[in-house]
Amino acid sequence: MYPMKKTVSLAGLLTLYMSTHAVLAQADIEQKTLKNGLKVIVQEDHRAPVVVSQVWYRAGSLDEVNGKTGVAHVLEHMMFKGTKKVPAGMFSRQIAAAGGKENAFTSKDYTCYFQQLEKSRLPLSFKLEADRMANLQITDAEFAKEIEVVKEERRWRTEDKPQSRVNEQFESSVYRAHPYGRPVVGFMNDLENMTAEDAREWYRTWYAPNNATVVVVGDVKAQDVFALAEKTFGQLKAKPLPARKPQVEPAQIGERRAIVKAPAKLPYFVMGFHTPALKNGEAYSEQDWEPYALEVLSSILSGNDASRLNQKLVREQAIALEIDTGYDSTNRGQASTFEVAASPSEGVSQEDLVKAIWTQIEDVKNKGVTAAELHRVKAAVIAADVYKRDSMFYQGMQIGQLETMRYPLSLLQNNAARVQAVTSEQVQAVAKKYLVPDQMTLVSLDPQPIDPNQKPAGRPHQH
């Protein structure tokens, strides 16, 4: 992939993008909302006799309450524990017997369950998913076993990994009121005190056809998929959903810092700033340009060897071992951060590296960015879009995420053009507006001695 990115011109990428877009556009995205509120979205893609089926629930850690953090993720695990018709473990065995793959994931904004199958086996996917959407059985015995698995997963992903501890502390520090400050996996104390009834309550509250979207991408006919959805999901009853109250993070009015002490080989820190996300729902606007400028700024500062922070601080000055930036322009909770994560080189203090990062940020504020930098970033955005469209799974992911987070599906076609329209002046403007000291939260890892005899606290998990 990398040689292609380096040698193909922006004009060539635009041609490739438009030709790929034209192939997929021949079969437009079609959607239908069933009487029970379930939305079904189909993207026909006849390049191979396979199908990807995804069920998206608009329920994630964003919707949890204090004392029950992690329940969205716990319920994801329990969804594989059986119904009256399909006993525990049989869901996965039936998909495997059909030659398919399946799994699930939980985020702050949503929970998604998916299968990848030969196209004739789509009815099996729909039958199984419709059954557990309405008929899940959560027994005390199965819950007691699975909550231990989730605790192991938390130990593996967080307690055993010092950078994960820093990232969790960063989120808790940057968000004082917004639920994005809570970890998706949940706090250990909440997991230790969680009950099967907590999981049942979550299931009863959020798992309903009128809170879900089914996305199908593959070698299918949209009308056939809609008919199949009517026969399976269409038989389920809608539920009244709780009102979702707006949750706005209060303005940060001063720098925040925290230190995490943990066994580790290298120091590490995350510095971040509150930034806006692309407005969703009824507030969505085509004139909302700041998130696109922030995306471009992130790519100019980091992303590959030619980006500013990597070029200046890793390669030329050699004061950072690694450095990266991150910004997410879309989410359901309408709160985002612009982050810089880095590890200082040996003998370089954290403060010296932080100062060097600020120097690069101030240079953008004062001088803007070059035409060559904009050209590179825009070419990379188009290339990434082309490569994602080559995957049926990621086509489904893009559709499901946008729909669940309440963004128009037109963003699938418009995103690259919106990035193309970003100017140096706009990048300069968002840097000046959002990357300021009083808005900075910095959490650093203070490495402690590593016990060579210490065994990992947790183990990885797969369904």
N, C-alpha and C positions, 0 to 999 in steps of 0.2 A: 504493500500500500504506500509506503513512504516514498519510493522513487517516483510513483505516479504523481503524488502531491507536489513533489519538487519540480517535475519537468512539464506538467500540463499547465498551460497558460490559463488565466482567468477566462478568456474568451472560449478556450477549449472546454473548461469546466462548465461554463454557462451552456454551451452546446450539449454537453453530456447531460447536464441537469434537465434541460428542456426536453431532450429526447426521452430520457427516463420518465419524466413527468408526463409526457405525451402518451407513453405506453400505458401507464397506470391510469391516466385520465380517460382512456377509452372506456373503462368500466368505472364510472363515477361511484363515489361512496353513496350507498343508499341506506336509508334508515326508516324505521317504523316504530311507533310507540303502541304497545298493546293496551287493551282496555284496563288492565291492572296497573298500568304505569311503567312497566318494564320497557326500556328502550333497547332496540336491536339494531345494530349498525353492521353493514356488510361492505367489505372491499373485495371485489372479485379480482383474483390474480391467478391466471390460468397457466402459469409457467411450469408448474409441477403438480402432480395429482395428490396434493396434500392440503390440509386445512389446519389453521390455528384458531382455537376457540378460547375466548377469555371472558370471565364474568367479573365485573368490577362493581364493588360496593362502595358507595360514598360514605365510608366510615373508616377512620384511622385514629391514630393517637391524638389528633387534633380534637376529637370529640370526647376524649376521656375526662374524668374528673379526678381531683386529688384523692389519693388513697386507693385508686384502682388503675394506676398507670400500668401499661402493658397488657390490659385486658383485650384490646383489639388483636394483638399478636397471639395471645393465648387462644382466642377463639379461632384464629386461622389454623392453629394446630388441632383444635378439637373438631374442626370441620372434616377431618379425615377419620373420625372415630365412630362413624356409622349411623345408620337409620334403621328402622324396622326392616326395610327391604334389603338394605346393603349393610351387613355387619362391619364392625371395625376392621380396617385393613383391606376390605374387598374393593373399595373404590380404586385404589392404586393397582390392585392385582388385575382388575378387569381392564383398566387402561393399558397395562403392560401386556396382557394377553392379546389385546388388539394391536399390538405393535407400536403403541404410542408412548409419549412422554407427558408427564404432568408434574405440577408443583404449584406453589403459591408464594406470595410475598405481601408483607404489610408495610405501609409507610405512614408518614404523618397525615397524609391526605386521603388515603384509600387502602382497600385490601383487594387483591386480585388473585383469581384462581384460573389456571390455564391448562389446556391440553394441546398437544401437537399430534395429529393423527393422519392416516390415509383418509382421503376425502369421504369414502363410503361409511366411515365409522363416526361421522359427526352426530348421528342420532344417539349413539351410546353416550357421548359427551353431554348432550342436552338432557338426556334422561337422568343421568347421574347428578348433574348440577341442579336440575329442577327439584329432584328428590331432596337433596340436602339443603336447598334454599328454604324448604318448608318443614322438613321432617327430621331434622337433626336430633339425635338423642345424646345428651350430655349426662353420663352417669357419674356418680361420685367416685367410683372406682377408676374409671378411665381418666377423669380429671386429676385424681391424686397421682397417677403415674405420669401424665403429660406435663403437669406443672413442674415436676422435677426435671424433665427434659428441657423446659424453657429456662429454668434456673441455671442448668448446665450451659445452655447456649449463651446466657448473659455472662457467665464467668468466662467462657471461651472468647466471646467477642469484646468484652469490656475489661473485666478484672485482670485478665491475662495479658492485655495489650496496653502499654503505657500511653501510646498516642490516642487510643480510643478513650482512655480516661480523661486526657486533656480535652478531646473534642466534646465529650459529655459535659465537662465542667464549663467549657466555652459556651455551649448552648444554654446551660443553666444561668450563666453570668450575663449573657447578652439579652436573654429574654427573662424579665422578672415577673411578668404577668401573663404573657402570651403562652398558650400550651405548646408551642414549638420548643419551649425550654425543657420539655420533659422527653426522656428517651423513649423511642418506639418500643424497645424491649421491656421497658418498665424499670422502676427502681426495685432493688432486691427486697426491701422491706415490704413493698406492696405485693410482690410475687409470693413472699412467704406467708402473707395473710390473705391471699386471694382464695375464694371459694368457688365451688362448681356453680353456685347460684349466681355469682358475679358474671360468669361466662354465659349462663342461661339468660340473664337479664340483658346482656349486650346483644346476644343473638335475637331475642324477642324484640328489642328496640330497633335495631338497624338492618337486620337481614330480611328484606322484603323486596318484592319485585319492583315497587315504586321507588326503591332506593338503590337500584342496580341497573347496570348496562351490560348487555351481552355484545361482544365484538367478535366478528368472524372474518377472517382473511384467508383466501385460498381459492382452490379450484372448485367453486360452487356457483350456483345461480342465486341471486339475492332473493327472488320470490320463493324459491324452494326453502331457503333458510327461514324466511318469515313464516311460511306454512308450518315448518317443523317447530318453530318457537311457539306458535299458537297451540300446537298439540301438547307441548310439554310445559313450558313456563306459563303459557296463557291460562292454564287451569288453576294457577295459584291466586290467592287473594291478596289484595293490597292491604297495607296497615297504615294507621295514622302515625306520622313521624313527629318527633319532638321539634319544637321551634329551635333553630340554631341561632344563638345570640351572637352579635358581633364581638370579637375579642381583639382589642387594639392594644398594642404595646405602648405604654407611656413614653414620651420623649426622653431620651438619654441626655442628661445635662452635665456630664463630666466623664472623664476617663475612668475605666474600670480595669482592675488587674487582679489576677489570682495565680497561685502557684500550686502545682500538683507534684507531690513527691512520690516517686514510684521506682522500683528497680528497672534500670534501663541502661543501655550502652551510650546513647547520645542524647544531648539536649534537644528540645523541640518546642516550638511555640505556635500559637494561632493568634493572629490579630484580625479583628473584623469590625465592620461598620454597618449600622442599620441603613438599608436601602429599600426602595419600593419594588414591589413585584408588578408585573403587568396586570392591570385591573381586569377583573373577571365579572361574569354575570351581566347584569344590566348596566354596570359601570364601564364595561369594556369600550374602548375607543381606539379607532385607527390612528388618532393623533398622539397616542401615548408612546412617546419615543424614548424616554429615559431608560427603560429596561434594556432596549436594544443597544444603546450607547454604553451601558454598564457591561453588557456581554462583550462588546468589542474591546472595551478597556481591559477586561479580564484576560482576553486572548492576547492583547498587545503586551501586557505585563508578564504573562506566563503562557504555557501551552506547548512550546517547543524550543529548540536550542536557539532560534533566532529572536525569541521574545526578550524583552528588556531585562527582566530580573534574572533570567537564566544566562543571558549573554554577559551582562555586566557583573553580577554578583557571584555566579557559579563559575563561569569560564574565565573572565578577565581578572576580577579581583580575588577570586577563590576564597571568599569569606563565607560562603554557604555551600553545604554539601548537597542540599536539595531545596527547592523552593517552588511553590505552586500557588495559584490563586483559584478562587471559585466563586461563582455567582449563579443563582437559579432565578430566572426571570418569571417563571410560572409556578403558582401554587394556589391551593384553595384557601389557605389562611391569610393571604394578602400581607405577609410580612417576609422580608428576605434580608440577607446579609451579604456583604462583599468581604471575602476572607482571603488572607494570605497566610499560608502555613510554611514553616521553614525550619531547617536544622543548621545551626552555625557550624562552620569548619572547626577543627581542633585548634584551640588557642584563641579563638574569636569569641568575644563575649556576646551574649544575647543583645545587649543594648547597642553594641556597635553594628550588629546586623540590622536591628530595628531602625537605627538612624540611616543606614544605607538604603533601606527600603523606602523610608520617608523621602530621601533625596530623589529617588526615581519617581515617586508620586508627585513631588513638587515640580519636577521637570515637566511632567505631563500638564500640570496645572498652569505652568508659566508659558510653555511653548506649544502645547498641543501634541499631536502625533503626526508622523510623516505620511505622505501619499503611499510610500512603499509598504509601511506597516498596515495601513488600511487595506491595501491590495492583498497582502498576505492573509490577513484575517478573513476577508470576504471570500477569498478562494477556498480557504479551509472550511468555512461554514457551508458553502455549496457542496464541497466534496463530502463532508460528513452527511449532508442531507441525501446525497445520491447513494452513499453506501448503506444508510439506514433503510432507504426505500427498496434495496435489494433483498431485504429480509422480511418475510411475511410476519414473523414474530414482532419485529420492531415497527412494522406498519401498524399492527394491532396495538402495540404499546402506545404509540403516538396518538392514535384515535382515542383509546381508552383514557389516557391521562387527560387529554384536553376536555373530553366530555365530562369526566368525573370532576374535574376542577372548574367546570363551567366556563370554558373558553370555546369560541366558535371554531368549528372544524376548518373554516377557511384559513386558519393559521397554518395548516399543513402546506398550503400553496403560497401563502404570503410571507412566511417567516424569512426565507432567504432574501426576498426583495426588501423587506423592512431592514434587515441588516445591511444590505447593499446601500441603502439610503443614508446610513449614519455618516456624519461628517466629523472632521477633526475638531471643529468648534463644539460639537455636541459632546464628544468624548471629554474634551477639556472642561466643559460645563459640569458634567456629572462628577468628575474628579474633584472640582472645587467645591461642589455642593455637599457631597456625601463623605468624602475621605478626609475628615477633619479630626484633629486630636480629641476634642470634647466628645466625639462620637465613637472613639476607639475603645474596644474591649480586647484585652490581651491576657491570654492564659498560657503559662509556660510550664514545661516539664523540668523538674529538678531531679536529674538522674541519681538514684541511690544504688549502692552496691548490689550486684546480682549474686544470689546464692546458687552455685552450680548444682546443688542437690535438690533445689526447689522444683517440684513437679507442677505442671499446669493445673489451674484450679478447675477448669471446665473442659468439655469435649464438644466438637462440632456436631451438628444435627442435620439429618435429612429426613423428610417425611418417609 
